């Protein structure tokens, strides 16, 4: 099914929201059309070759002009530097508070042993500080998990966007479907027009190209 009807599951009817299915006409022509689960909606049939051309145009919009690629990479590098600095400052502040709380716990425990504070006060304050220490540990772990190299990820997205159109034109039907799934989601077809929904963060490139935000 995937090889015979590669676009099934990738598009919905833009008029009623039903899935679009495919069928073979005259033994060789593949047409896609609304399933009609909600009744006739008036959407048109579309040949697989036509739909293929529409998807190629959509993917072609992602291509960024080579003159702008270096500018975008420079911007990504600056974002990466700012992010690393922010994460380090956040980590330092959390560790400072962590040491402070641990010191308070140790001092309060000694005060409890010497009778300077009541067991009830020790229990209440120690529970508060322990809860905050657990929260700080969770925040530190989250910071460690967020140290992904956003510059490298951004460069990879740029490279994918610039190579996607050429790849799409050369690939077999099944591979075209995989590329569409990687870049798009919930695309709809309405009377000859394909309305794509780009996945994040690819949508940023698509919006930038369409609105010429990259210029200047």
Buried (B, 14 or more C-beta within 10 A) or exposed (E): EEEEBBBBBBBBBBBBEBEBBBEEEEEEEBBBBBEEEEEEBEBBEBEBEBBBEBBBEBBBBBBBEEEBBEEBBEEBBEEBEEBBEEBEEBBEEBEEBBEEBEEBBEEBEEBBEEEEBEEEEBEEBBEEBEEBBEEBEEBBEEBEEEEEEBBEEBBEBBEBBBEBBEEBEEEEBEEBBBBBEEBBBEBBBBEEEBBBEBBEEBBEBBEBBEEEEBEE
